[in-house]
Amino acid sequence: MKNIKRVFSLMTVVMMVFCLNIFSVNVSASEYTITVKAPSSDNVSIAGQTFNAYKVFSLTYSGNNYSYTADETCLDSDYEEVKSSVGATDFAGILTALDTEANARKFADAVYNTYIKDKTPAIAGTATADADSAVIDVNEPGYFLVFGTGADGNNTTVTSLVMLGTTDTTAEITAKVDAPTITKQIKHNETGSWGNVGDNQIGDTVEYRFISDIPYNIANFTSYDYIIHDTMTAGLTFDESSVKVYKDEGKTSQLADSYVTVTKTDSQNFTVKIDVLGAVNAGALSATDTLYTYYSATLNTSALVAASAPDSSNHNDNTVYLEYSNNPYDATTGETTTSQVYEWTFKFTVNKVDSESNPLANAVFNIKRDGANIKFTKTGTNEYTVDPSGTIEDIKTDLTGSFVIKGLDDETDYTLSEKTPPAGYNKAEDTVFSIQSGYGASGNELTSLSANIGGTSGQPLSVNVVNNSGSKLVGTGGIGTTIFYVSGGILMIVAAVLLITKKRMNK
């Protein structure tokens, strides 16, 4: 009997969706219970899952002797498929073979595939789990296969296969559960940090990554689907060639591209299918690895643009979920919860006025970032959207004197230069401005938005560029004032010479 306890205490094999457990229960009592305990996991739950117990072997006593026979409520009399799966010819051979996890898995597979999957064997006991456990009552001793299937509120599956033997009237096991998780992150271009919010100028490259894990029970599967589904809004353009998968955050250990298949399903959706089982079997991955999938997209001219705060609508979001195999016996799959990140871009208004705040037409402006003129496409009345492929660099005011530039980054210095003033007016000095933003914890709400104009923070997202009428003298350093300074100096010298000469002549 010690040998039986030792063998079954070693038989712990984990699989997705199906919670299969075998127990030996003492004949001395009239009631027996099998308790499936919930795991301590934030990712999965057994709440609401129904567990059914099937009697696999009967246990009988005669004096001090006991014997096992196939219970025909589940198995047939010779259970050849079960025995041959582990290379055994009788029950004793099964006990010997089940000393390894590999054989324990083969045994469970054979029982499920042969007697449960396509048949309806008698159920010896059943229970539905609450948040903590499921307690199954059975009225006879023996070895029981406990089978459970279901999903928690997060649509993740509960999983476990535990085989153990005991002479007690009760048996308790903790369900081994597993479901892979995935988290989406966006890189903030100003800080280089990863989180759930970013902001950029239209035309900029936006960096993203997925962080996902590999289910520890993947070895129980003969095939395994691991498919990342990504959906982005119309304001983002996906770069298929940018997808790379690594085993570390620092990008020093890349998973070979042969294990990665990228499919662009339409303009806003794509999938990344990773052959994690093939990589694990080849030694390129292990079940304890975390995967970092990096890719990029471009913020395009269809991006939503935020104009004021608070704002929870004008973000360019990106959503991901992971589809994964959840049944080692068929092709069914489960899905993780979604993970979402948010990309923002902004606009700024320019008002061209005279000294009395009257609008001025026919002023021509350029906007520069890092010393280079930004290109625009006209997308509305007096509205210009940043567009690297655009043909407009010179923005000319109409009778309203105003125009709006859309698609700007925050924390970036922009220089507003008046290229040509209206006729009869002096040219204005350059204006340097930047946009300042703040976000809620989830990143999907813009909580503050203002501008720094000429070094003064907390300003509205607009600026008045004032022109004064008349002809402006050339400024300091110009040749005009230099001529005056030089001429004045010469006259002073001549006057001094004449004064000295006159005094000498008088003497």
Protein Blocks (a to p, Z undefined) as FASTA:
>chain_A
ZZmmmmmmmmccddehiacddddddfkbcbdcddddddddfkbccehiacddddfbdcdd
ehjbccddddfklmcfklmmlmmmnopabfklmmmmmmpfklmmmmmmmmmmmmmmmmcc
ddfbdcdddfkbccdddfbecddddddddddfkopacddddddddfbfbdcddddddddd
dddddddfklopacfbdcddehiacdddddddddfklmmpcbdcddddddddfkbccdfk
lpccdfbfklpaccdfklpccddfblmbccddddfklmmmnopacfkbccdddddddddf
kbccdfbdcdfklcccddddddddfbfkbccdcddddddddddddddddddddfkopace
hiacdddeehiacddddfbehiacddfkbcbfbdcddfkopacdehiaehiacddddfba
cehiacdddddddddddddfkopacfbdcddeehiahiacbddddddedjddddehiakl
mmmmmmmmmmmmmmmmmmmmmmmmmZZ
